[in-house]
Amino acid sequence: MRIGLLTWGSDGDIRPFCALAGGLAAKGHEVTLAVASIDNKNYTSLGASMGFKVIPAIKKRDYSQEEADELIIRIIGKRNLATHFRILMEEMFEPMADELLQAGNSLCAQSDLVISHAAVYPYLYAAEKHGIPSVAVSPLPSVYKTSYAPPPSLPNLGRWLNPLWWKLGEVGGAWVMGKTIKRLRKQSGLPPLRSPLGEFWDNDRLNLICASPSICQRYPDWKDNIQIPGFFDIPDSAERWEIPGDLLSFLDYGEPPVYITFGSFTQFDIDNNVKLMADTAKLLGCRVIIQAFWENTSHLPDLDDVYLVRKAPHHQIFPRCAAVVHHGGAGTTQSSLFCGCPSIVVSHAFDQFFWAQRLREIGVGGEPLMKRTITPEKLASVIEEVVANKEMKARAEKLGAAMREEDGVTTAVEMIEKRFSI
């Protein structure tokens, strides 16, 4: 079957689609992945190693580093997640919405099935226009309406009142996205929607949440078309990487280190991010690995018992770490737990607050922290608490073992093939 996948965003939005594309290709399907990378990353070699084709969904974006820094710093500085969403949609997503729709139309014209990032609605409209079935994939369970929980960051008012939060979210979504959605559907020859988010929540397409069921529960009031097959993980064999000799020596030298990374958010305001990481490392009485884009900063910390790395496959390093400090991205969150590591989450924006709270709830994460208010002293204090908590480490190892028994990609592929009788 010819299957087209389309996604937009950073690594956390793209790598799960690479994993799923590889799983579908391994079953003999002809797979093409259209990628709209907001930081201009190239996934061609990953596709080549896993048997699928990668094509760009948008032209390369020529944001200056100063412009990107300003936008992300402005988002991080806002307390309200609705404001994060509005800024993201208005200033990053909507300027390329027409280009995304065009990419969706091009891919749909040569596909029998389209699998899209749930938030990238132009792709779903392209599938609707071409009359081909679509599957939506989301990294986050909290975007699907349920009376058992409120939308992200809002207080749980119970099953009778939570629907009021979702109604408010529906109104807010229409305010932010309504004009663009109306325009795209009109130019696609599609009928208008009663509510932009109403269609997102109330549809019959297969909706897959690429998260581990060991972490995220499936709510009883969801329809059968909303499923949690598991974490979409890229196999180590797809990214050939050997631990450098000096890093291997560092890992072998003493006690398991703490790994500190802010993932793709590290590159924004990098000097201050590196300073926070280095100042925290100075306060800790343990060994540390700091991950950053070192070529983009002149502030290279020269500290005993600290190893600097630019990039490393998590599965090869995290199992040898005492804990992982990260930004709360869906991928890093699940990779750390997959490897049996407790987390200290410094949330910057978007879904990161959900993951920080969820790890805390299941007993494998420290006190949730926020980038806009964090200090090295506070971060070091929480790290020390987590590293000293043997019960938390044991819970993380138990959950990690459960996750390693799952196979989210294989399960998702089986769900897709069953749904479409292929």
TORKOL-4160 file (C-alpha; in steps of 0.2 Angstrom, whole numbers, padded with zeros to 4 digits, m for minus):
422
<pt num="1" X="0000" Y="0000" Z="0000"/>
<pt num="2" X="0006" Y="0018" Z="m0004"/>
<pt num="3" X="0006" Y="0027" Z="0013"/>
<pt num="4" X="0010" Y="0045" Z="0015"/>
<pt num="5" X="0015" Y="0052" Z="0032"/>
<pt num="6" X="0016" Y="0071" Z="0036"/>
<pt num="7" X="0022" Y="0080" Z="0051"/>
<pt num="8" X="0028" Y="0097" Z="0057"/>
<pt num="9" X="0038" Y="0103" Z="0071"/>
<pt num="10" X="0054" Y="0099" Z="0080"/>
<pt num="11" X="0063" Y="0082" Z="0084"/>
<pt num="12" X="0049" Y="0077" Z="0096"/>
<pt num="13" X="0036" Y="0079" Z="0083"/>
<pt num="14" X="0046" Y="0071" Z="0068"/>
<pt num="15" X="0056" Y="0057" Z="0076"/>
<pt num="16" X="0040" Y="0047" Z="0081"/>
<pt num="17" X="0034" Y="0048" Z="0063"/>
<pt num="18" X="0051" Y="0042" Z="0057"/>
<pt num="19" X="0049" Y="0027" Z="0069"/>
<pt num="20" X="0031" Y="0023" Z="0062"/>
<pt num="21" X="0037" Y="0025" Z="0044"/>
<pt num="22" X="0051" Y="0013" Z="0047"/>
<pt num="23" X="0039" Y="0000" Z="0054"/>
<pt num="24" X="0027" Y="0002" Z="0040"/>
<pt num="25" X="0041" Y="0000" Z="0027"/>
<pt num="26" X="0047" Y="m0015" Z="0036"/>
<pt num="27" X="0030" Y="m0023" Z="0032"/>
<pt num="28" X="0032" Y="m0020" Z="0014"/>
<pt num="29" X="0022" Y="m0004" Z="0012"/>
<pt num="30" X="0028" Y="0010" Z="0000"/>
<pt num="31" X="0031" Y="0024" Z="0013"/>
<pt num="32" X="0034" Y="0043" Z="0010"/>
<pt num="33" X="0037" Y="0055" Z="0025"/>
<pt num="34" X="0034" Y="0073" Z="0021"/>
<pt num="35" X="0044" Y="0083" Z="0035"/>
<pt num="36" X="0041" Y="0101" Z="0039"/>
<pt num="37" X="0056" Y="0104" Z="0052"/>
<pt num="38" X="0055" Y="0121" Z="0061"/>
<pt num="39" X="0073" Y="0120" Z="0064"/>
<pt num="40" X="0078" Y="0115" Z="0047"/>
<pt num="41" X="0084" Y="0097" Z="0051"/>
<pt num="42" X="0087" Y="0084" Z="0038"/>
<pt num="43" X="0080" Y="0067" Z="0041"/>
<pt num="44" X="0085" Y="0059" Z="0024"/>
<pt num="45" X="0098" Y="0048" Z="0030"/>
<pt num="46" X="0087" Y="0041" Z="0044"/>
<pt num="47" X="0074" Y="0037" Z="0031"/>
<pt num="48" X="0087" Y="0028" Z="0020"/>
<pt num="49" X="0092" Y="0017" Z="0034"/>
<pt num="50" X="0074" Y="0012" Z="0038"/>
<pt num="51" X="0068" Y="0010" Z="0020"/>
<pt num="52" X="0056" Y="0025" Z="0018"/>
<pt num="53" X="0057" Y="0041" Z="0007"/>
<pt num="54" X="0059" Y="0058" Z="0015"/>
<pt num="55" X="0053" Y="0074" Z="0006"/>
<pt num="56" X="0052" Y="0092" Z="0012"/>
<pt num="57" X="0035" Y="0098" Z="0016"/>
<pt num="58" X="0040" Y="0117" Z="0016"/>
<pt num="59" X="0054" Y="0127" Z="0010"/>
<pt num="60" X="0069" Y="0130" Z="0021"/>
<pt num="61" X="0065" Y="0143" Z="0034"/>
<pt num="62" X="0078" Y="0157" Z="0036"/>
<pt num="63" X="0074" Y="0163" Z="0053"/>
<pt num="64" X="0089" Y="0172" Z="0061"/>
<pt num="65" X="0095" Y="0165" Z="0078"/>
<pt num="66" X="0090" Y="0182" Z="0086"/>
<pt num="67" X="0072" Y="0180" Z="0079"/>
<pt num="68" X="0070" Y="0162" Z="0085"/>
<pt num="69" X="0077" Y="0167" Z="0102"/>
<pt num="70" X="0065" Y="0181" Z="0104"/>
<pt num="71" X="0050" Y="0170" Z="0100"/>
<pt num="72" X="0054" Y="0156" Z="0111"/>
<pt num="73" X="0060" Y="0167" Z="0125"/>
<pt num="74" X="0043" Y="0176" Z="0124"/>
<pt num="75" X="0034" Y="0160" Z="0124"/>
<pt num="76" X="0043" Y="0154" Z="0139"/>
<pt num="77" X="0040" Y="0170" Z="0148"/>
<pt num="78" X="0021" Y="0167" Z="0148"/>
<pt num="79" X="0013" Y="0158" Z="0162"/>
<pt num="80" X="m0003" Y="0153" Z="0152"/>
<pt num="81" X="m0002" Y="0138" Z="0140"/>
<pt num="82" X="m0016" Y="0145" Z="0130"/>
<pt num="83" X="m0005" Y="0160" Z="0126"/>
<pt num="84" X="0009" Y="0148" Z="0121"/>
<pt num="85" X="m0003" Y="0140" Z="0109"/>
<pt num="86" X="m0009" Y="0156" Z="0102"/>
<pt num="87" X="0009" Y="0163" Z="0099"/>
<pt num="88" X="0014" Y="0146" Z="0091"/>
<pt num="89" X="0000" Y="0145" Z="0079"/>
<pt num="90" X="m0001" Y="0163" Z="0074"/>
<pt num="91" X="0018" Y="0166" Z="0072"/>
<pt num="92" X="0025" Y="0149" Z="0067"/>
<pt num="93" X="0011" Y="0138" Z="0060"/>
<pt num="94" X="m0001" Y="0149" Z="0051"/>
<pt num="95" X="0012" Y="0158" Z="0040"/>
<pt num="96" X="0016" Y="0141" Z="0032"/>
<pt num="97" X="m0002" Y="0134" Z="0033"/>
<pt num="98" X="m0005" Y="0136" Z="0014"/>
<pt num="99" X="0012" Y="0128" Z="0010"/>
<pt num="100" X="0007" Y="0114" Z="0022"/>
<pt num="101" X="m0009" Y="0111" Z="0013"/>
<pt num="102" X="0000" Y="0111" Z="m0004"/>
<pt num="103" X="0012" Y="0098" Z="0003"/>
<pt num="104" X="m0003" Y="0088" Z="0009"/>
<pt num="105" X="m0012" Y="0089" Z="m0008"/>
<pt num="106" X="0004" Y="0083" Z="m0017"/>
<pt num="107" X="0007" Y="0068" Z="m0006"/>
<pt num="108" X="m0012" Y="0063" Z="m0006"/>
<pt num="109" X="m0012" Y="0063" Z="m0025"/>
<pt num="110" X="0001" Y="0048" Z="m0024"/>
<pt num="111" X="m0005" Y="0039" Z="m0008"/>
<pt num="112" X="m0019" Y="0027" Z="m0003"/>
<pt num="113" X="m0018" Y="0032" Z="0015"/>
<pt num="114" X="m0011" Y="0047" Z="0024"/>
<pt num="115" X="m0005" Y="0047" Z="0042"/>
<pt num="116" X="m0004" Y="0065" Z="0049"/>
<pt num="117" X="0002" Y="0074" Z="0065"/>
<pt num="118" X="m0015" Y="0077" Z="0073"/>
<pt num="119" X="m0012" Y="0096" Z="0076"/>
<pt num="120" X="m0007" Y="0099" Z="0057"/>
<pt num="121" X="m0025" Y="0101" Z="0051"/>
<pt num="122" X="m0021" Y="0106" Z="0033"/>
<pt num="123" X="m0014" Y="0088" Z="0030"/>
<pt num="124" X="m0031" Y="0081" Z="0036"/>
<pt num="125" X="m0040" Y="0093" Z="0025"/>
<pt num="126" X="m0030" Y="0087" Z="0010"/>
<pt num="127" X="m0035" Y="0069" Z="0013"/>
<pt num="128" X="m0053" Y="0074" Z="0015"/>
<pt num="129" X="m0052" Y="0083" Z="m0002"/>
<pt num="130" X="m0044" Y="0069" Z="m0011"/>
<pt num="131" X="m0056" Y="0056" Z="m0003"/>
<pt num="132" X="m0043" Y="0045" Z="0005"/>
<pt num="133" X="m0043" Y="0039" Z="0023"/>
<pt num="134" X="m0032" Y="0047" Z="0036"/>
<pt num="135" X="m0025" Y="0043" Z="0053"/>
<pt num="136" X="m0020" Y="0056" Z="0066"/>
<pt num="137" X="m0005" Y="0054" Z="0077"/>
<pt num="138" X="m0003" Y="0064" Z="0093"/>
<pt num="139" X="0011" Y="0063" Z="0106"/>
<pt num="140" X="0000" Y="0069" Z="0119"/>
<pt num="141" X="m0015" Y="0061" Z="0127"/>
<pt num="142" X="m0022" Y="0076" Z="0135"/>
<pt num="143" X="m0027" Y="0084" Z="0119"/>
<pt num="144" X="m0042" Y="0072" Z="0117"/>
<pt num="145" X="m0058" Y="0077" Z="0126"/>
<pt num="146" X="m0063" Y="0067" Z="0141"/>
<pt num="147" X="m0074" Y="0070" Z="0157"/>
<pt num="148" X="m0061" Y="0062" Z="0167"/>
<pt num="149" X="m0048" Y="0075" Z="0165"/>
<pt num="150" X="m0047" Y="0094" Z="0160"/>
<pt num="151" X="m0037" Y="0101" Z="0146"/>
<pt num="152" X="m0018" Y="0103" Z="0150"/>
<pt num="153" X="m0013" Y="0115" Z="0164"/>
<pt num="154" X="m0031" Y="0117" Z="0171"/>
<pt num="155" X="m0038" Y="0111" Z="0188"/>
<pt num="156" X="m0047" Y="0095" Z="0188"/>
<pt num="157" X="m0065" Y="0099" Z="0193"/>
<pt num="158" X="m0072" Y="0082" Z="0192"/>
<pt num="159" X="m0082" Y="0072" Z="0179"/>
<pt num="160" X="m0097" Y="0084" Z="0179"/>
<pt num="161" X="m0088" Y="0100" Z="0177"/>
<pt num="162" X="m0073" Y="0096" Z="0167"/>
<pt num="163" X="m0083" Y="0097" Z="0151"/>
<pt num="164" X="m0085" Y="0115" Z="0154"/>
<pt num="165" X="m0066" Y="0117" Z="0153"/>
<pt num="166" X="m0066" Y="0108" Z="0136"/>
<pt num="167" X="m0080" Y="0119" Z="0130"/>
<pt num="168" X="m0070" Y="0134" Z="0134"/>
<pt num="169" X="m0055" Y="0127" Z="0125"/>
<pt num="170" X="m0066" Y="0124" Z="0110"/>
<pt num="171" X="m0071" Y="0142" Z="0110"/>
<pt num="172" X="m0053" Y="0148" Z="0112"/>
<pt num="173" X="m0047" Y="0136" Z="0098"/>
<pt num="174" X="m0060" Y="0144" Z="0086"/>
<pt num="175" X="m0054" Y="0161" Z="0090"/>
<pt num="176" X="m0036" Y="0157" Z="0087"/>
<pt num="177" X="m0037" Y="0146" Z="0072"/>
<pt num="178" X="m0055" Y="0149" Z="0065"/>
<pt num="179" X="m0051" Y="0161" Z="0051"/>
<pt num="180" X="m0037" Y="0151" Z="0044"/>
<pt num="181" X="m0047" Y="0135" Z="0045"/>
<pt num="182" X="m0062" Y="0143" Z="0036"/>
<pt num="183" X="m0050" Y="0149" Z="0022"/>
<pt num="184" X="m0041" Y="0133" Z="0019"/>
<pt num="185" X="m0057" Y="0123" Z="0019"/>
<pt num="186" X="m0065" Y="0135" Z="0007"/>
<pt num="187" X="m0051" Y="0135" Z="m0005"/>
<pt num="188" X="m0051" Y="0115" Z="m0004"/>
<pt num="189" X="m0069" Y="0115" Z="m0009"/>
<pt num="190" X="m0074" Y="0107" Z="0008"/>
<pt num="191" X="m0089" Y="0112" Z="0019"/>
<pt num="192" X="m0086" Y="0123" Z="0034"/>
<pt num="193" X="m0085" Y="0116" Z="0051"/>
<pt num="194" X="m0096" Y="0120" Z="0065"/>
<pt num="195" X="m0081" Y="0120" Z="0077"/>
<pt num="196" X="m0063" Y="0118" Z="0073"/>
<pt num="197" X="m0059" Y="0108" Z="0088"/>
<pt num="198" X="m0076" Y="0099" Z="0088"/>
<pt num="199" X="m0070" Y="0090" Z="0072"/>
<pt num="200" X="m0054" Y="0086" Z="0080"/>
<pt num="201" X="m0062" Y="0078" Z="0095"/>
<pt num="202" X="m0077" Y="0071" Z="0087"/>
<pt num="203" X="m0072" Y="0061" Z="0072"/>
<pt num="204" X="m0072" Y="0043" Z="0066"/>
<pt num="205" X="m0054" Y="0042" Z="0060"/>
<pt num="206" X="m0041" Y="0031" Z="0069"/>
<pt num="207" X="m0032" Y="0042" Z="0082"/>
<pt num="208" X="m0016" Y="0035" Z="0089"/>
<pt num="209" X="m0007" Y="0042" Z="0104"/>
<pt num="210" X="0012" Y="0038" Z="0103"/>
<pt num="211" X="0014" Y="0036" Z="0121"/>
<pt num="212" X="0017" Y="0022" Z="0133"/>
<pt num="213" X="0002" Y="0014" Z="0141"/>
<pt num="214" X="0013" Y="0012" Z="0156"/>
<pt num="215" X="0013" Y="0030" Z="0158"/>
<pt num="216" X="m0003" Y="0036" Z="0150"/>
<pt num="217" X="m0020" Y="0029" Z="0154"/>
<pt num="218" X="m0034" Y="0027" Z="0141"/>
<pt num="219" X="m0050" Y="0035" Z="0147"/>
<pt num="220" X="m0066" Y="0025" Z="0148"/>
<pt num="221" X="m0077" Y="0038" Z="0139"/>
<pt num="222" X="m0065" Y="0038" Z="0123"/>
<pt num="223" X="m0072" Y="0030" Z="0108"/>
<pt num="224" X="m0063" Y="0014" Z="0101"/>
<pt num="225" X="m0055" Y="0025" Z="0087"/>
<pt num="226" X="m0043" Y="0033" Z="0100"/>
<pt num="227" X="m0030" Y="0021" Z="0105"/>
<pt num="228" X="m0013" Y="0021" Z="0114"/>
<pt num="229" X="m0002" Y="0008" Z="0105"/>
<pt num="230" X="0014" Y="0014" Z="0114"/>
<pt num="231" X="0030" Y="0024" Z="0112"/>
<pt num="232" X="0036" Y="0026" Z="0094"/>
<pt num="233" X="0054" Y="0022" Z="0096"/>
<pt num="234" X="0068" Y="0023" Z="0083"/>
<pt num="235" X="0079" Y="0007" Z="0084"/>
<pt num="236" X="0097" Y="0009" Z="0088"/>
<pt num="237" X="0101" Y="0000" Z="0072"/>
<pt num="238" X="0094" Y="0015" Z="0062"/>
<pt num="239" X="0107" Y="0027" Z="0069"/>
<pt num="240" X="0124" Y="0020" Z="0070"/>
<pt num="241" X="0134" Y="0028" Z="0084"/>
<pt num="242" X="0148" Y="0021" Z="0095"/>
<pt num="243" X="0151" Y="0029" Z="0112"/>
<pt num="244" X="0168" Y="0039" Z="0110"/>
<pt num="245" X="0182" Y="0032" Z="0120"/>
<pt num="246" X="0184" Y="0047" Z="0131"/>
<pt num="247" X="0165" Y="0046" Z="0135"/>
<pt num="248" X="0166" Y="0027" Z="0138"/>
<pt num="249" X="0180" Y="0030" Z="0150"/>
<pt num="250" X="0170" Y="0044" Z="0159"/>
<pt num="251" X="0155" Y="0032" Z="0161"/>
<pt num="252" X="0167" Y="0018" Z="0168"/>
<pt num="253" X="0176" Y="0030" Z="0179"/>
<pt num="254" X="0165" Y="0032" Z="0194"/>
<pt num="255" X="0147" Y="0033" Z="0200"/>
<pt num="256" X="0133" Y="0035" Z="0187"/>
<pt num="257" X="0132" Y="0053" Z="0182"/>
<pt num="258" X="0117" Y="0065" Z="0180"/>
<pt num="259" X="0113" Y="0069" Z="0162"/>
<pt num="260" X="0107" Y="0087" Z="0159"/>
<pt num="261" X="0099" Y="0092" Z="0142"/>
<pt num="262" X="0085" Y="0104" Z="0137"/>
<pt num="263" X="0084" Y="0095" Z="0120"/>
<pt num="264" X="0079" Y="0106" Z="0105"/>
<pt num="265" X="0076" Y="0120" Z="0117"/>
<pt num="266" X="0094" Y="0122" Z="0121"/>
<pt num="267" X="0098" Y="0131" Z="0105"/>
<pt num="268" X="0087" Y="0146" Z="0110"/>
<pt num="269" X="0096" Y="0158" Z="0121"/>
<pt num="270" X="0110" Y="0145" Z="0122"/>
<pt num="271" X="0122" Y="0156" Z="0132"/>
<pt num="272" X="0110" Y="0157" Z="0147"/>
<pt num="273" X="0105" Y="0139" Z="0145"/>
<pt num="274" X="0123" Y="0133" Z="0146"/>
<pt num="275" X="0126" Y="0145" Z="0161"/>
<pt num="276" X="0111" Y="0137" Z="0170"/>
<pt num="277" X="0118" Y="0120" Z="0167"/>
<pt num="278" X="0136" Y="0124" Z="0171"/>
<pt num="279" X="0131" Y="0133" Z="0187"/>
<pt num="280" X="0120" Y="0119" Z="0192"/>
<pt num="281" X="0134" Y="0106" Z="0189"/>
<pt num="282" X="0146" Y="0117" Z="0200"/>
<pt num="283" X="0134" Y="0115" Z="0215"/>
<pt num="284" X="0131" Y="0096" Z="0213"/>
<pt num="285" X="0142" Y="0083" Z="0222"/>
<pt num="286" X="0140" Y="0071" Z="0208"/>
<pt num="287" X="0147" Y="0068" Z="0190"/>
<pt num="288" X="0137" Y="0076" Z="0176"/>
<pt num="289" X="0135" Y="0075" Z="0157"/>
<pt num="290" X="0129" Y="0091" Z="0149"/>
<pt num="291" X="0122" Y="0090" Z="0132"/>
<pt num="292" X="0121" Y="0107" Z="0121"/>
<pt num="293" X="0125" Y="0114" Z="0104"/>
<pt num="294" X="0143" Y="0118" Z="0109"/>
<pt num="295" X="0147" Y="0125" Z="0092"/>
<pt num="296" X="0135" Y="0139" Z="0095"/>
<pt num="297" X="0142" Y="0146" Z="0111"/>
<pt num="298" X="0159" Y="0151" Z="0117"/>
<pt num="299" X="0154" Y="0148" Z="0135"/>
<pt num="300" X="0162" Y="0131" Z="0137"/>
<pt num="301" X="0162" Y="0125" Z="0155"/>
<pt num="302" X="0179" Y="0118" Z="0161"/>
<pt num="303" X="0173" Y="0108" Z="0176"/>
<pt num="304" X="0180" Y="0092" Z="0185"/>
<pt num="305" X="0168" Y="0077" Z="0183"/>
<pt num="306" X="0158" Y="0086" Z="0169"/>
<pt num="307" X="0158" Y="0078" Z="0152"/>
<pt num="308" X="0152" Y="0089" Z="0137"/>
<pt num="309" X="0142" Y="0081" Z="0123"/>
<pt num="310" X="0133" Y="0088" Z="0108"/>
<pt num="311" X="0122" Y="0073" Z="0103"/>
<pt num="312" X="0120" Y="0055" Z="0109"/>
<pt num="313" X="0107" Y="0042" Z="0107"/>
<pt num="314" X="0098" Y="0041" Z="0123"/>
<pt num="315" X="0097" Y="0022" Z="0124"/>
<pt num="316" X="0116" Y="0021" Z="0124"/>
<pt num="317" X="0119" Y="0033" Z="0138"/>
<pt num="318" X="0104" Y="0035" Z="0149"/>
<pt num="319" X="0104" Y="0017" Z="0156"/>
<pt num="320" X="0121" Y="0021" Z="0164"/>
<pt num="321" X="0115" Y="0037" Z="0172"/>
<pt num="322" X="0108" Y="0040" Z="0189"/>
<pt num="323" X="0095" Y="0053" Z="0183"/>
<pt num="324" X="0090" Y="0064" Z="0168"/>
<pt num="325" X="0087" Y="0082" Z="0169"/>
<pt num="326" X="0077" Y="0087" Z="0154"/>
<pt num="327" X="0064" Y="0099" Z="0147"/>
<pt num="328" X="0049" Y="0087" Z="0147"/>
<pt num="329" X="0048" Y="0084" Z="0128"/>
<pt num="330" X="0038" Y="0068" Z="0125"/>
<pt num="331" X="0053" Y="0059" Z="0117"/>
<pt num="332" X="0065" Y="0063" Z="0131"/>
<pt num="333" X="0052" Y="0060" Z="0144"/>
<pt num="334" X="0049" Y="0042" Z="0138"/>
<pt num="335" X="0067" Y="0038" Z="0133"/>
<pt num="336" X="0073" Y="0042" Z="0151"/>
<pt num="337" X="0059" Y="0031" Z="0158"/>
<pt num="338" X="0062" Y="0017" Z="0145"/>
<pt num="339" X="0080" Y="0017" Z="0151"/>
<pt num="340" X="0075" Y="0016" Z="0170"/>
<pt num="341" X="0080" Y="0034" Z="0174"/>
<pt num="342" X="0070" Y="0045" Z="0186"/>
<pt num="343" X="0068" Y="0063" Z="0179"/>
<pt num="344" X="0070" Y="0081" Z="0184"/>
<pt num="345" X="0059" Y="0091" Z="0172"/>
<pt num="346" X="0062" Y="0109" Z="0169"/>
<pt num="347" X="0047" Y="0114" Z="0158"/>
<pt num="348" X="0049" Y="0127" Z="0145"/>
<pt num="349" X="0032" Y="0127" Z="0136"/>
<pt num="350" X="0018" Y="0118" Z="0128"/>
<pt num="351" X="0015" Y="0099" Z="0133"/>
<pt num="352" X="0031" Y="0099" Z="0144"/>
<pt num="353" X="0021" Y="0104" Z="0159"/>
<pt num="354" X="0009" Y="0089" Z="0156"/>
<pt num="355" X="0024" Y="0077" Z="0156"/>
<pt num="356" X="0032" Y="0085" Z="0171"/>
<pt num="357" X="0016" Y="0082" Z="0181"/>
<pt num="358" X="0013" Y="0065" Z="0175"/>
<pt num="359" X="0030" Y="0059" Z="0180"/>
<pt num="360" X="0028" Y="0066" Z="0197"/>
<pt num="361" X="0011" Y="0058" Z="0198"/>
<pt num="362" X="0018" Y="0040" Z="0195"/>
<pt num="363" X="0032" Y="0043" Z="0206"/>
<pt num="364" X="0047" Y="0044" Z="0194"/>
<pt num="365" X="0050" Y="0062" Z="0193"/>
<pt num="366" X="0056" Y="0076" Z="0205"/>
<pt num="367" X="0047" Y="0092" Z="0209"/>
<pt num="368" X="0041" Y="0100" Z="0193"/>
<pt num="369" X="0051" Y="0115" Z="0189"/>
<pt num="370" X="0049" Y="0130" Z="0176"/>
<pt num="371" X="0062" Y="0137" Z="0165"/>
<pt num="372" X="0056" Y="0155" Z="0168"/>
<pt num="373" X="0058" Y="0154" Z="0187"/>
<pt num="374" X="0072" Y="0141" Z="0189"/>
<pt num="375" X="0089" Y="0145" Z="0198"/>
<pt num="376" X="0104" Y="0134" Z="0198"/>
<pt num="377" X="0102" Y="0132" Z="0217"/>
<pt num="378" X="0084" Y="0126" Z="0215"/>
<pt num="379" X="0088" Y="0114" Z="0201"/>
<pt num="380" X="0103" Y="0107" Z="0211"/>
<pt num="381" X="0093" Y="0104" Z="0226"/>
<pt num="382" X="0079" Y="0094" Z="0216"/>
<pt num="383" X="0093" Y="0084" Z="0207"/>
<pt num="384" X="0101" Y="0079" Z="0224"/>
<pt num="385" X="0084" Y="0074" Z="0231"/>
<pt num="386" X="0080" Y="0063" Z="0216"/>
<pt num="387" X="0097" Y="0055" Z="0215"/>
<pt num="388" X="0096" Y="0051" Z="0234"/>
<pt num="389" X="0078" Y="0043" Z="0232"/>
<pt num="390" X="0081" Y="0024" Z="0230"/>
<pt num="391" X="0063" Y="0020" Z="0229"/>
<pt num="392" X="0060" Y="0032" Z="0215"/>
<pt num="393" X="0075" Y="0024" Z="0205"/>
<pt num="394" X="0067" Y="0007" Z="0209"/>
<pt num="395" X="0050" Y="0013" Z="0202"/>
<pt num="396" X="0058" Y="0020" Z="0186"/>
<pt num="397" X="0067" Y="0004" Z="0183"/>
<pt num="398" X="0051" Y="m0006" Z="0185"/>
<pt num="399" X="0042" Y="0005" Z="0173"/>
<pt num="400" X="0056" Y="0005" Z="0161"/>
<pt num="401" X="0056" Y="m0014" Z="0161"/>
<pt num="402" X="0037" Y="m0014" Z="0157"/>
<pt num="403" X="0040" Y="m0001" Z="0143"/>
<pt num="404" X="0054" Y="m0012" Z="0135"/>
<pt num="405" X="0041" Y="m0026" Z="0134"/>
<pt num="406" X="0030" Y="m0015" Z="0124"/>
<pt num="407" X="0032" Y="m0012" Z="0105"/>
<pt num="408" X="0022" Y="0004" Z="0101"/>
<pt num="409" X="0027" Y="0004" Z="0082"/>
<pt num="410" X="0023" Y="m0014" Z="0079"/>
<pt num="411" X="0006" Y="m0012" Z="0088"/>
<pt num="412" X="0002" Y="0004" Z="0079"/>
<pt num="413" X="0006" Y="m0004" Z="0062"/>
<pt num="414" X="m0006" Y="m0019" Z="0067"/>
<pt num="415" X="m0019" Y="m0007" Z="0071"/>
<pt num="416" X="m0018" Y="0003" Z="0055"/>
<pt num="417" X="m0017" Y="m0013" Z="0044"/>
<pt num="418" X="m0032" Y="m0020" Z="0053"/>
<pt num="419" X="m0042" Y="m0004" Z="0052"/>
<pt num="420" X="m0039" Y="m0003" Z="0033"/>
<pt num="421" X="m0039" Y="m0022" Z="0030"/>
<pt num="422" X="m0021" Y="m0022" Z="0022"/>
